[in-house]
């Protein structure tokens, strides 16, 4: 790779060729496509110009700017953090290393939540561990009468959520709470809710280092690690959610691959849930737990 201290001018074509070669050597799965996205971002040119104006000269300053991003991606820094955004359910969301990068499978949580509040005039929803706010902002965009309380333990994450809510015009129906899971909702006046939805951490601690470098090195561990079996937060949510749900309300949780059977057993042992099911994602993986709160909470005397 060219030393950044002595960047020459290059043609667009040559810059693309060298950048693609660097990403390919680093093991990036789609080096040509990612090269184009990074160069469009770094150089402020259109994709058409990048593809059709290969003879155009790129200044040494712009070459240096482009190589800075290419070098970071070659070190396996996530593309989304370099570009600063990630698409989720058609929304362009800001992401930084303070938040988990939204994944397509998490869209299932939005779908199940919207299904659960179908027919309700003014749904009242909690998004626990909101991260980038992808779930909360999507629900608010797609259900214009809903109010969402979004919580996260990270103040930096909540700042990202606020920005994404402002960006998509839903801030007036969003309430942000800095909290660890559900502990602060009663004190804040939040609840009871029609739905509590969460994509909690679910990676067993011993598996973190075996994940892709983009995840293990760069994404926030607070949003990933969940104790020895990856279910520490699911246990807490199953225990803490029923008193904060309306009768007939729903708890909707994302699961890791292979966790469905264990979490189903855990949920069915909670007396206050009278209907517990798992739903598949687009890949056929049991990805979402849906638990309905009984019409009457059982009282232990």
ABEGO torsion letter per residue (X at the ends): XBBAABBBBBBAAAAAAAAAAAAAAAGBABAAAAAAAAAAAAAGBBAAAAAABAABBBBAAAAAAAAAAAAAAAAGBBAAAAAGBBBBGGBBBBBBAABBBBBAAAAAAAAAAAAAABGBABBBBBBBGAEAGAAAAAAAAABAABBBBBBBABAAAAAAAAAAAAAAGAAAABBBBBBBEAAAAAAAGBOBBABBBBBBBABBAAAAAABBAAAAAABBAAAABBEAAGAAAAAAAAAAAAAABBBGBBBBBBBBBGAAAAAAAAAAABAABABBBBBBBAAGBBABBBBBBBABBBBBX
